[in-house]
Amino acid sequence: MNQCQAEQMFIDYFRQLGGGFTADSFASLGVKAQLRYYNKGEHLIEQGIAAPQLYFLTTGLVRYVSVSPAGKSFTQSFAQAPSLAGSTRAMVGQTPALFTIEVLEPVICLVFNWAEFFSRMKSQPGFLESYCALLETLFIGKEERESSFVQLSAEQRYLQFIDQYPHLLPRIPLQFIASYIGVTPVALSRVRRRLQLSEPG
């Protein structure tokens, strides 16, 4: 993956979001981006550290994870390429990130300075509509996830995860899935055993 290929993926990504984004080339956007590589286990951003960058993932898989004062990790979400990654709060408010973005599979990404990116991109035809469509999707997912912790059992949340992200199941360690659905790894193992026992045959 080279810079030109990554930039074309960025153009295609925003076109697919809808909203009339019409840029014909990355150069026409007037924004600067660095192509970076991250290995498994590295961090795009770190909890408690300023994070003014926006990342566009062209390859790879990451997880958003926050750590409590007691040292317990909570998996907030996962993101796989092609997608945007970063902390909106940290970018917009120029504040430390509330979570870490950990690389689960090697990442190749374009990195933008958010302030410069948004200043230039907001004047691009269709960009704000496309960006709003993306935010709507993220907010709906956030609402549904929060509701699942109130309305669904651990088993139902696991089944929901399988239904929504079947392609991620073999790629994510079970302890991260357990953290994501709000149970311990031991509890998730029990859920998985019950589901296997309930299968016909």
NUBA-666217 format. One record per residue: z, y, x of N, C-alpha, C in turn. Coordinates in pm, whole numbers, plus 50000, padded with zeros to 5 digits. Layout:
! residues N
ZYXZYXZYX...
! end
This chain:
! residues 201
500004988150084500005000050000500005012550088498955020550079498915032850156499175044950066499185056750126499515069050052498545071449936497255069849962496265072449857496415062749740496665050149769496855040249663498095043449581499175047349649500405050849579500205063149490499475072949540499225085049462498375082049340497405072949354496595069149238497435061849134498365053549179499265046749086500095056849009500525067349076501305077949011500485084448900499225087948929498335093848828498175084348710497905071648738497695061748633498955059848549500105060148613501375058348542501565069048436501355081548473501545092348377500465092548269499275088348303498235087248201498625077148094499195065848138499555055248045500725058947956501505068847996502615073347913502125080547788500875085147790500355092947678500665107547696500425115547594500745129647599499655138347655498505132547689497375140547731497385144747876498095137647962498085140848105496675138648158496095148848223494665148448253494305149948401495255149748491494925151848633493915141548682492885146148750491855137148803492185132248943493025139649015493395135549150494805140349180495445133649273496805137449311496795151149377495755153849455495675166649526495675178449430495105176449310495035187349213496405191249158497405182549177498735185349125499475195749208499135196749334499785206549421501195202849462501575190149448502905185949488502825177649616503895177649692503955169949815504825157649794504395146749853505155134249842505155126949974506275120450004506365112050122506325097450079505565089450152505525075050126506625068550209507525061350143508645055250214508755040450178509375033150270509585018750254511085015950261511565007550170512975003650169513064988350162513934982850244514154968350244515254964550146515284951850112516324946550025517704950050081518584955049992519924958650033520084973350069518984980350095519074994650124519245002549994519595015350008519855023949892518875035549889518335038149769517515050149751518435062449745519485061549666520505071949660521865065149662522915072849694524255067149702525235075049616526095067749551527135073749468527965083549549528165095549492528985105649558528245114449657526935111749675526125119449770525055127149693524745139149738523685147049674522385138949673521645139949562520425131949546519355140249475518755149949546517775158849484516365153249476516175140349512514845134649517514525126549391513255126749356512705118049252511855107449322511985094949280511275083849342510275077949242509085075349288508115067949208507895054449277508355043949214508265030549271506875024849249506185021249357504885014749345505014999649360506044995149428506374980849436507884979749437508394967949399509814965249415510634965649288511914962849307512884962049199514204967649249514864975849166516144981849205517144980349092518414982149127519434982649022520264995249041520675000948929521585012348926522995006848915523855010049009525195004449012526215015349044527315015348968528405024748996529645016749032530485022649114531695015949163532915023949119533875016949059535095023449011536015026649129537035035249107537995038249214538675025649268538775015249183539385002749226538414993849303537164998249314536194990549390535374980649310535474981249176534714971949093533334977749064532314969349078530924973649058530484971248914529734980948860529184979948725527674982348733526894972448691525444974048690525034981448564524424993148581524035001348468522654997748416521714995448505520354992148462519544987048580518344982648548517394978248650516094986048631515334987748738514024994248729513074987048821511894983848769510874977248850509614985648850508864984348956507614991848970506574987148867505714996448822505715010748853506695018148761507515026548819508455034348739509045045548822509685055048754510405065648820511845061448840512475066348944513885063448971514555075849027515845077049000516605088449049517735091648953518485101948984519575106548899519195120148841518945120448711518585133148647519685143448665520915139148650522055148248665522095154148805521925145748906521975150449045520795159449077519605156049024518415163949052518485177748986518795177848857518785190348782519985199048815521165192748825522385200348847522775202348991521965196549083522285197449226523725192949252524075181349196525415175749208525325161849271526455156549319526445143049375526085132649269525425122049310525045111349218526275103749171526235099249047527325091548989527135076549010526035072749073525745058549094524885056949218524745044649260523875040849371522645033749315521505035849378520315027949344520075018349460520325005649434520244995049536518924987549525518294984949637517024977749640517284962749631516704956449528516814941849512515594934749568514444941149560513214936149621512564947749696511934945149811511394956049893510594966249813510864978849841510284989949766509344998149854508195001449798507325011749853507265022649747507545034949786507645045449686507185058949739506845067549645506595081549674507895088949647508265097949737509515105549723509165120349711509695126549605509455140649578510775148349581510715160749623511825169849599511725174149453512785171249374512695173449229512385187849192513045197549252512865211449214511415215749233510835212149347509435215749372508515207949280508815195049262508005186449176507915192249036509065195148975509055199548836508465213548823508725222148921508185235748917506665235548911506055226448986504595225748989504035217248875504695206248844504155196948746504215202248603505195210748572505345215448434504155223848387503355228748482502165236348444500915227548432501065214548462499935205448451499685201748305498425202148261498125198748122498655184848085499425184447980499915171647927501125165947997501545171548112502655165448185503945165548104504295176948045505555177847973505575168247853504435166547788504365156947677504585142747729503945139547841504105126247899505535123947944506125134148004507505133048052508475131447935508225138647826509065137247707508965123247648507745117647650507565103947599508375094147683508385096247815509185087747903510665089247872511145101547858512555103947829512965097847696512095098747596512395092647465512615077647480511745071147557511885056747578513205053447647513565061447748514815059247821516035061547732515995072247651517135075347564517315064747455516195059947400516285049347299516895036747360516455033347480517015021647549518495023247575518905035347612520315038047639521145036547512520655041847401521375040547274521505025947232520425018447245520455004347206521404996447295521424999647423522334992747516523784995647481524115008347455525485011947419525905005247289524975004647193525284998147065525554983247083524834976847176524994962447196526414958747240527094967847312528454964847356529454965347240529064972147134529934973147016529574962446913528284959946897527824951646786527594936846823527374934046951526964920546989528024913647075528054900347065528914892447152528264891247289529024885947385528494884147520527274874847518527354864447436526224855147426525004862247370525214870347268524084877647209523504887747306524364894047386523844903647485523024896547592523454884647630522684876947729521334872947672521324868347546520074864447482519154876647466519744888047440518964900347428518334903847564519104902147670518574904647804517384895447833517524882747801516444873147822515204877047742515424881447619514324885147532513594897647583514374907447631513784920047675513204919247816513834911247903513424910948043513234896648094512424888348028512264874448073511714873448215510894883148255510294883148388511294886548497512424892848458513434896548558514464885548581514594876548486515654866448492515674858648624514544853548673514594845948799514694854848923514614867948904514564877149020515894884249045516844882748955518094890048966519254880248978520134881749078521304872949090522144873148962522694861548929523444860348803524644869848798525264872648914526424881548910526024895748869524794899748899524324912948856524014912948706523464901948657523214900848513524534901048438525524893848490526844893748427527414907748421527314914948530527804928648535527064937448435525764935348420524944943348330525344941248184525664928848147526024926248007527534927247984528284930748088529694933748071530634921948071530294911448146531174899848155531324895948302532274886948328532434881748464531384870948490531094867948616530164856948645530624843648586531944841348584532474828948526532184828448377532374839748308532104840248164530624838148136529764843648220528324841648201527954827048221528584820448317528314806248339528674798148215529794801648150530194794748026529154797147916528684809547905527674812747804526414804647828525984803747952524774796347985524944781447956526124776047983526384761847952526344759447803526954768247724526944766647578525514766847525524714775847578523324776847531522534764447567522794758647684522094746447724522504734747635523804734247603524304723447516523764724347376523464736747332523004738547195521504736347179520764734947292519344732547285519074718347238518074716547149517754703047100517274694147215517664681647209517254672047311518114672747433
! end
